[in-house]
Amino acid sequence: MARLKNNLYKPMNVDELKDPVVFVVDMVNGFVKEGALADPEIMSIAEGQKELMDQLECRNVFVCDTHPPKTREFLSYPQHCMIGTKEAEVIDELFSDEAVTVEYTDISTFEIVTLKAIRQKAKELSIEDPLLSLRAQLDTL
């Protein structure tokens, strides 16, 4: 899994955020706790994510890798995050019933499918354009 270097972004004050939404990507059991692609070190960021979600008291969107039994991704990677399995579920430490879950099924279509799904969910939640909002927030850093 990709790892970021520390201190890439300067901290923002919570008061600077307008109608924040936290997007949590791939914090599923199959990448964190069990299965062929699990990396237990990823769990180390869960506490900070949970603190952020609790502090902001905002909407949360989980973007989750999920796959049917036969998918072309399994030609390059071992089977993981199969639909209907524990691996495909958001880790218990972060999940809440109020959260929105967006699933994607193929690494090559991740950007297209996920962005369309995120925009659709944002529309349902009355968020104008989450990607422009995120870009604006990053531009202020």
Disulfide bonds with the S-S distance in Angstrom:
none
